[in-house]
Amino acid sequence: MGKHLRTLPPTLALALGATTAGVLIAPPAVGAAAPPCSPIAGERADAGVPHGVPDHRRLRRDAEAVSALGIPAVQARATAGRITCSARVGVADVRTGREIPADGAFRIASTSKALTATVVLQLVGEGRLGLDDRIERWLPGLVAGRAITIRQVLQHTSGLPDAIPSWNTEAQYLKLRYQRYSTRQLVEDAVAMPKLFEPGEGWAYSNTGYLIAELIIERVTGQPWDAEFERRIFRPLGMDHTYWPGSSPDIRLPHALQYQRFDGELVDVTSQIPAYPAAGIVSTTRDLDVFFRALLGGRLLSPAELAAMKSTRPVDAALQKFWPRGEYGLGLVSRPLTDTGDERYWGHDGGDSGSIVTTGFTEDGRRGAVVSMNFGLDATFDETLAQQRAADRVVRNVLRPPRR
């Protein structure tokens, strides 16, 4: 996870979800001791899950390794079958040493793309739109007549660049943190830029495509995109700690502060309205675990739509450095679990200023992990990559525990 804005393209930076921060000295590894793994409320443990229940001691050690890189607050959750456990390492506030809240809330940033794609595919399953419908059919004139399809915007093959505003200094943060942007205007600004390639002839991570997808959800349903997320996903799955705050810059649930470093100083950037609206969705490791298990377990999409979501293309060379042999479906990323690549796992990482998320689940969703970090290292490319690798190890050791 993470990004180094001086060396990585802005779009890649948003994909990986790090900040413009520099090196942070790790705080003391305090916080509640990892609790024993326990059955998920209302569900019985499934002894048939490969490798048995998660090892919460290993989970905590792996979370501590992430924190040791210089991350103030790390939350990790592991689930196998119907057994779940979690670990909290670090502090929620580096000034006061306040403890990280149990299942603390955070902004999920680009992990929201899995939610957007799920709602679009539900509409496909209902016969209300088609993946190969052109954007022009639903939003005439928005993409200037280009032959871009819904499938292409969901798979980052549209050729559309990004025009998402961001901040690189504390002064910019203070000026822009409460600025609201029109989704349509952000798309129009991106369309006015040179195309990256002809639709379908390349692959490049593009937040613009998902802004378009959310506009299509609104056009087809007649409801705000966030209302459809609530009606179709959050409420049915009992994701009671997941919501979109809209114009509020605050996280109303207990949470660790979000940090970014400007000119060598650690700055609390928790109070903000992300320019990319869905990036501001607030959730918890528990709720994201519930979502991905339901999605991959076939409870949100029909087999045909889930298969379409898992139809992948290799990511580009820039993202291959962070997601080796990574492939992108429709709002889902697939990565190899083993060196041979025979086993793969699914999820969607994300992050924005001060909130970094890594996820990974088995093909059937019966085993998975979610990692939340409140700071992204980017002073050098190597430390950015180190954070990504450390978070990946948390996930991989849950999905395929090392032999003892």
C-alpha positions in Angstrom: 0.0 0.0 0.0 1.0 3.6 -0.2 2.3 5.9 -2.8 5.1 8.3 -3.5 3.6 11.2 -5.4 6.9 12.4 -6.7 7.6 9.2 -8.5 4.1 7.6 -9.1 1.4 8.9 -11.5 -1.5 10.5 -9.6 -3.9 7.8 -10.8 -1.7 5.1 -9.5 -1.4 7.0 -6.2 -5.2 7.0 -5.8 -5.3 3.3 -6.8 -2.8 2.3 -4.1 -4.3 4.8 -1.7 -1.5 6.4 0.2 -0.8 9.9 1.3 1.8 12.5 0.6 3.3 11.7 3.9 6.9 11.0 4.8 8.5 8.7 7.4 6.9 8.5 10.8 8.6 7.0 13.8 6.4 4.2 15.1 4.5 4.9 18.3 4.4 2.3 21.1 2.5 -0.8 20.2 -0.3 -0.4 22.7 -3.9 -1.2 22.4 -6.1 -4.1 23.5 -4.6 -7.5 23.4 -5.9 -9.6 20.5 -9.0 -11.4 21.7 -9.6 -15.1 21.2 -11.3 -15.9 18.0 -15.0 -16.3 18.4 -18.0 -17.4 16.4 -19.7 -14.7 14.3 -23.0 -13.7 16.0 -25.9 -15.8 14.7 -23.7 -18.2 12.8 -22.0 -21.5 13.6 -18.4 -22.2 13.1 -17.5 -24.1 9.9 -14.9 -26.7 10.7 -14.5 -27.5 7.0 -12.6 -24.4 6.2 -9.0 -25.1 5.1 -6.3 -24.5 7.8 -9.0 -24.3 10.5 -9.6 -21.1 12.5 -7.4 -18.0 12.1 -4.3 -17.8 14.4 -5.0 -14.5 16.3 -1.5 -14.5 17.7 0.0 -14.6 14.2 -2.5 -11.9 13.2 -1.3 -9.6 15.9 2.4 -10.3 15.2 1.8 -9.4 11.5 -0.1 -6.3 12.5 2.8 -5.3 14.7 5.1 -5.7 11.8 3.0 -3.2 9.8 3.0 -0.8 12.7 6.8 -1.1 13.1 7.2 0.5 9.7 5.8 3.8 11.2 2.0 3.4 11.1 0.3 4.9 14.2 -2.8 2.7 14.1 -3.2 -0.7 12.5 -6.4 -2.7 12.7 -6.5 -6.3 11.3 -9.4 -8.7 11.1 -9.3 -12.4 10.1 -12.2 -14.7 9.4 -12.4 -18.4 8.5 -15.7 -20.0 8.1 -17.8 -18.5 10.9 -14.9 -17.7 13.2 -13.5 -14.2 13.4 -10.7 -12.5 15.4 -9.1 -9.1 15.3 -6.0 -7.2 16.4 -5.3 -3.5 17.2 -1.8 -2.2 17.3 -0.6 1.3 18.0 -2.5 4.4 19.1 -5.5 6.3 17.8 -3.9 9.7 18.6 -0.1 10.1 18.7 -0.4 13.2 20.9 -2.5 11.7 23.7 -1.8 8.0 23.2 -5.5 7.3 23.1 -6.3 3.7 22.5 -7.6 2.5 19.1 -11.4 1.9 19.5 -12.6 -1.6 19.1 -13.5 -2.0 15.4 -12.7 1.6 14.8 -14.2 3.4 11.8 -12.3 4.7 8.8 -12.9 6.0 5.2 -12.6 3.1 2.8 -11.5 5.1 -0.3 -11.1 3.0 -3.4 -12.4 -0.2 -1.7 -15.7 1.5 -2.5 -15.2 0.4 -6.1 -16.3 -3.1 -5.2 -19.5 -1.7 -3.8 -20.2 0.4 -7.0 -19.5 -2.5 -9.3 -21.8 -4.7 -7.2 -24.7 -2.4 -7.5 -24.2 -2.0 -11.2 -24.1 -5.8 -11.7 -27.3 -6.1 -9.6 -29.0 -3.8 -12.1 -27.6 -5.9 -14.9 -29.1 -9.0 -13.3 -32.4 -7.2 -13.0 -32.3 -6.5 -16.8 -32.2 -2.7 -16.3 -29.0 -2.2 -18.1 -26.3 -4.2 -19.9 -22.5 -4.3 -19.3 -21.9 -3.6 -23.0 -24.3 -0.6 -23.1 -22.5 2.5 -24.2 -22.3 5.4 -21.7 -23.9 7.6 -24.3 -27.1 5.7 -24.0 -27.5 6.6 -20.3 -25.6 9.9 -20.1 -25.8 11.5 -23.5 -22.9 13.9 -24.3 -21.0 13.2 -21.1 -18.1 11.4 -22.7 -18.2 13.4 -25.9 -19.6 10.7 -28.1 -16.8 8.2 -27.3 -17.7 4.5 -27.7 -17.1 3.6 -24.1 -19.1 0.9 -22.4 -20.2 0.3 -18.8 -17.9 -2.8 -18.7 -15.0 -0.6 -19.7 -15.5 2.0 -17.0 -15.7 -0.8 -14.4 -12.6 -2.5 -15.7 -10.4 0.6 -16.2 -10.2 0.0 -20.0 -12.1 3.2 -21.0 -9.0 5.3 -21.7 -10.3 8.1 -19.5 -7.8 9.9 -17.3 -8.4 11.3 -13.8 -9.1 14.9 -12.9 -9.5 14.4 -9.1 -8.2 17.3 -7.1 -5.7 16.5 -4.3 -3.4 18.2 -1.9 0.4 18.0 -1.5 0.9 20.6 1.2 -0.7 21.6 4.5 -1.8 24.9 3.0 -3.5 23.0 0.2 -5.2 20.7 2.7 -6.5 23.6 4.8 -7.8 25.3 1.6 -9.4 22.3 -0.1 -10.5 19.9 2.7 -14.1 21.1 2.8 -14.4 21.8 -0.9 -17.3 20.0 -2.6 -17.0 19.0 -6.3 -19.7 18.2 -8.8 -19.3 14.6 -9.9 -20.4 15.5 -13.4 -17.9 18.4 -13.5 -15.1 16.0 -12.5 -16.0 13.7 -15.3 -16.2 16.6 -17.8 -12.8 17.8 -16.7 -11.4 14.4 -17.3 -13.0 14.0 -20.7 -11.5 17.4 -21.7 -8.0 15.9 -21.1 -6.2 13.8 -23.7 -7.4 10.2 -23.8 -5.0 7.6 -22.5 -5.9 5.2 -25.3 -8.9 4.2 -27.4 -11.7 2.5 -25.4 -10.8 -1.2 -24.8 -7.3 -1.0 -26.2 -5.4 -0.6 -22.9 -5.6 -0.7 -19.2 -5.1 2.2 -16.8 -6.6 2.8 -13.3 -9.3 5.5 -13.6 -11.5 6.9 -10.8 -13.3 8.8 -13.5 -14.9 5.5 -14.7 -16.4 4.9 -11.3 -17.8 8.4 -11.1 -19.6 7.6 -14.3 -20.8 4.3 -12.9 -22.3 6.1 -9.9 -24.1 8.6 -12.2 -25.5 5.7 -14.2 -26.8 4.1 -11.0 -28.6 7.3 -10.3 -30.0 7.6 -13.9 -31.3 4.0 -13.9 -32.8 3.9 -10.4 -33.8 7.5 -10.0 -32.2 7.5 -6.5 -28.8 8.8 -5.2 -26.1 6.3 -5.5 -25.5 6.2 -1.7 -29.2 5.4 -1.1 -28.9 2.4 -3.5 -25.8 1.2 -1.6 -27.7 1.5 1.7 -30.8 -0.3 0.3 -29.1 -3.0 -1.6 -26.0 -3.8 0.5 -25.6 -2.1 3.8 -29.0 -2.7 5.3 -29.5 -6.3 4.0 -26.1 -7.4 5.3 -26.4 -5.6 8.6 -23.5 -3.3 7.9 -24.6 -1.0 10.6 -21.3 0.9 10.9 -21.1 1.7 7.2 -22.4 4.9 5.7 -21.7 7.9 3.4 -21.3 11.1 5.4 -22.2 13.3 2.4 -21.3 16.9 3.2 -20.0 16.2 6.7 -16.2 16.2 7.1 -16.4 14.2 10.3 -16.4 10.5 11.1 -19.3 10.1 13.6 -18.3 6.7 14.9 -15.3 6.0 17.2 -12.1 6.1 15.1 -8.4 6.6 15.0 -7.2 9.9 13.7 -6.0 10.0 10.1 -2.5 11.4 9.5 -0.5 12.9 6.7 3.0 14.4 6.9 3.7 17.8 5.3 7.2 19.3 5.3 8.3 16.9 8.1 5.4 17.5 10.3 2.7 15.0 11.2 -0.7 16.6 10.5 -4.2 15.3 11.6 -6.2 15.3 8.3 -9.2 13.4 9.7 -11.6 16.3 9.0 -12.1 16.4 5.2 -14.6 15.8 2.4 -12.9 13.6 -0.2 -13.2 15.0 -3.8 -14.1 11.5 -5.1 -17.4 11.1 -3.1 -17.5 7.3 -2.7 -14.0 7.5 -1.3 -15.6 9.1 1.8 -17.7 6.0 2.7 -17.0 5.2 6.3 -16.9 1.5 7.4 -15.1 -0.9 9.8 -13.0 -4.0 9.4 -16.0 -6.0 10.6 -18.4 -4.6 8.0 -16.0 -4.9 5.1 -15.4 -8.5 6.1 -19.2 -9.0 6.0 -19.5 -7.4 2.6 -16.7 -9.4 0.9 -17.8 -12.7 2.4 -21.3 -12.1 1.1 -20.2 -11.0 -2.3 -17.8 -13.9 -3.0 -20.2 -16.3 -1.3 -22.8 -15.5 -3.9 -25.3 -13.7 -1.7 -25.3 -10.4 -3.5 -25.0 -11.4 -7.2 -26.3 -14.3 -9.4 -23.7 -16.7 -10.6 -23.6 -15.1 -14.0 -23.0 -11.6 -12.7 -20.4 -12.8 -10.2 -18.6 -14.6 -13.0 -18.6 -11.3 -15.0 -17.2 -9.5 -12.0 -14.4 -12.1 -11.8 -13.5 -11.9 -15.5 -10.1 -10.2 -15.3 -7.4 -8.4 -17.3 -3.8 -7.9 -16.1 -3.1 -4.6 -14.5 -0.6 -2.3 -16.1 3.2 -2.3 -15.5 3.0 0.4 -12.8 0.5 -1.5 -10.6 2.3 -4.8 -11.3 5.1 -3.4 -9.0 2.6 -3.4 -6.1 0.2 -6.1 -7.2 2.6 -8.7 -8.9 0.6 -10.7 -11.4 -2.4 -8.8 -10.4 -5.5 -8.9 -12.5 -8.6 -6.6 -12.4 -12.2 -7.7 -12.9 -15.1 -5.4 -12.4 -14.4 -3.7 -9.1 -12.4 -6.7 -7.9 -8.7 -7.4 -7.9 -7.2 -10.9 -8.2 -3.7 -11.7 -7.0 -1.8 -15.0 -6.7 -1.7 -16.5 -3.2 1.2 -18.8 -4.0 4.4 -18.6 -6.1 3.0 -20.9 -8.7 -0.1 -18.8 -9.1 -2.4 -21.8 -8.9 -4.4 -20.2 -6.1 -5.6 -16.6 -6.2 -7.4 -14.3 -3.8 -9.8 -11.4 -4.3 -10.5 -8.0 -2.8 -9.9 -4.3 -3.5 -7.3 -2.2 -1.8 -8.0 1.5 -1.2 -6.8 4.6 0.4 -6.8 8.4 0.5 -5.3 11.0 2.7 -4.6 9.2 5.9 -6.7 6.0 5.4 -5.3 2.9 3.8 -7.1 -0.4 3.4 -6.0 -3.8 2.2 -8.4 -6.7 1.7 -8.1 -10.3 0.6 -10.5 -13.3 0.5 -10.6 -16.8 -1.0 -12.5 -17.6 -4.1 -15.6 -18.6 -2.1 -15.2 -15.9 0.5 -15.0 -18.4 3.4 -11.7 -17.1 4.5 -10.4 -13.5 4.4 -8.7 -10.6 6.0 -9.1 -6.8 6.2 -6.3 -4.4 7.3 -6.8 -0.7 8.1 -3.9 1.7 8.4 -4.2 5.4 9.3 -1.0 6.6 7.5 0.6 5.9 4.2 4.4 5.9 3.8 5.7 7.6 0.6 9.0 9.3 1.3 10.6 6.7 -0.9 9.4 4.2 -3.4 11.0 1.4 -1.3 9.1 2.3 1.9 5.8 2.6 0.0 6.4 -0.9 -1.4 7.4 -2.2 2.1 4.1 -1.0 3.5 2.2 -2.8 0.7 4.2 -6.0 1.3 3.7 -5.9 5.0 -0.1 -5.5 4.7 -0.2 -8.2 2.0 1.6 -10.6 4.5 -1.2 -10.0 7.0 -3.7 -11.1 4.4 -1.6 -14.0 3.0 -0.9 -15.5 6.4 -4.6 -15.6 7.1 -5.5 -17.1 3.7 -2.6 -19.6 3.7 -1.1 -19.8 7.1 2.6 -20.7 7.2 3.4 -24.3 8.3 4.6 -24.5 11.9 
